[in-house]
Amino acid sequence: MKTMICGFIIGFILGFILLFCIDGFAFRMGAPDTFTDLTKPDQIAQLNNVLRNFWDISNGRFTADVVTSAPSGTVGTEGNFKFSKIGGVYKIHIFLDGGWRSVTLPD
């Protein structure tokens, strides 16, 4: 009975920590590549890049591009985003539905 109560208390504490104390991030990564033969050096390099991206995002080390002109046209991948500073006005640009959408950031 004591082990069941201790297990319940530990589970409750861990559940509380997981639900309320872990920061969430809005950046969405693409699906990782499929690795079929890890004896090849190029696949080890690709795996290292994927793991580095996971580490960067989970530790808050992701940085976005800052540009000095608004992106235009249909060049982009769905979900890409950039920050811009044009004449003292800061904006976030997100590529959605085949085009760039912009939001002006308040001071």
Buried (B, 14 or more C-beta within 10 A) or exposed (E): EEEEEEEEEEEEEEEEEEEEEEEEEEEEEEEEEEEEEEEEEEBEEBBEEBEEBEEBBEEEEEEEEEBEEEBEEEEBEEEBBBBBEEEEEBBBBBBEEEEBEEEEEEE
